[in-house]
């Protein structure tokens, strides 16, 4: 596969991952769809590594661990 196709699908994985958090963060609706980030994030990381786009690698890696990042920020700023 060409690098452009791999980078395109890695970007799609990142955008889908962001959209999966939308109901929880912006609308306050408890949706279990964010759990798909644990599947889509590593797929995006693998595709971006193969496409040699390291910015997308970092973004998809952060997306994979976004639950833990949000939990930390929530406890830090909103308290237990």
C-alpha positions as CSV (number, residue, x, y, z in Angstrom):
1,X,0.0,0.0,0.0
2,X,1.1,3.5,-0.6
3,X,1.9,5.9,2.2
4,X,-0.9,8.2,1.2
5,X,-3.5,5.5,1.7
6,X,-2.1,4.4,5.0
7,X,-2.0,8.0,6.3
8,X,-5.5,8.6,5.0
9,X,-6.9,5.6,7.0
10,X,-4.9,6.6,10.0
11,X,-6.4,10.1,9.9
12,X,-9.9,8.5,9.6
13,X,-9.2,6.4,12.7
14,X,-8.2,9.5,14.6
15,X,-11.3,11.4,13.5
16,X,-13.6,8.5,14.4
17,X,-11.9,8.3,17.8
18,X,-12.6,12.0,18.4
19,X,-16.2,11.6,17.3
20,X,-16.7,8.7,19.7
21,X,-16.0,11.0,22.7
22,X,-18.4,13.6,21.5
23,X,-21.6,12.3,23.3
24,X,-19.7,12.0,26.6
25,X,-17.9,15.2,26.7
26,X,-20.1,17.8,24.9
27,X,-23.6,16.4,25.5
28,X,-23.2,14.8,28.8
29,X,-24.7,11.5,27.6
30,X,-23.1,8.4,29.0
31,X,-22.3,6.4,25.9
32,X,-20.2,3.3,25.9
33,X,-19.0,3.9,22.4
34,X,-15.8,5.5,23.7
35,X,-14.6,2.0,24.4
36,X,-14.0,1.6,20.7
37,X,-11.0,3.9,21.2
38,X,-9.1,1.0,22.6
39,X,-9.5,-0.8,19.2
40,X,-9.4,2.1,16.7
41,X,-6.5,3.9,18.4
42,X,-3.9,1.1,18.0
43,X,-5.1,0.4,14.4
44,X,-4.5,4.1,13.7
45,X,-1.0,3.9,15.3
46,X,-0.1,0.8,13.2
47,X,-1.3,2.5,10.0
48,X,0.5,5.7,10.7
49,X,3.8,3.9,11.6
50,X,3.6,2.0,8.3
51,X,2.9,5.3,6.5
52,X,5.7,7.0,8.4
53,X,3.6,9.9,9.6
54,X,4.7,10.4,13.1
55,X,2.3,13.2,13.9
56,X,-0.6,10.9,13.3
57,X,1.2,8.2,15.4
58,X,1.4,10.5,18.4
59,X,-2.2,11.7,18.0
60,X,-3.6,8.1,17.7
61,X,-1.4,7.0,20.6
62,X,-2.9,9.8,22.7
63,X,-6.4,8.8,21.5
64,X,-5.7,5.2,22.7
65,X,-5.0,6.5,26.2
66,X,-7.5,9.3,26.2
67,X,-9.7,7.6,28.8
68,X,-6.8,7.8,31.3
69,X,-6.0,11.3,30.3
70,X,-9.6,12.5,30.8
71,X,-9.8,10.6,34.2
72,X,-6.6,12.4,35.4
73,X,-7.9,15.8,34.2
74,X,-11.3,15.2,35.8
75,X,-9.8,14.3,39.2
76,X,-7.3,17.1,39.0
77,X,-9.7,19.9,38.2
78,X,-13.1,18.7,39.4
79,X,-12.1,16.7,42.4
80,X,-13.0,13.2,43.5
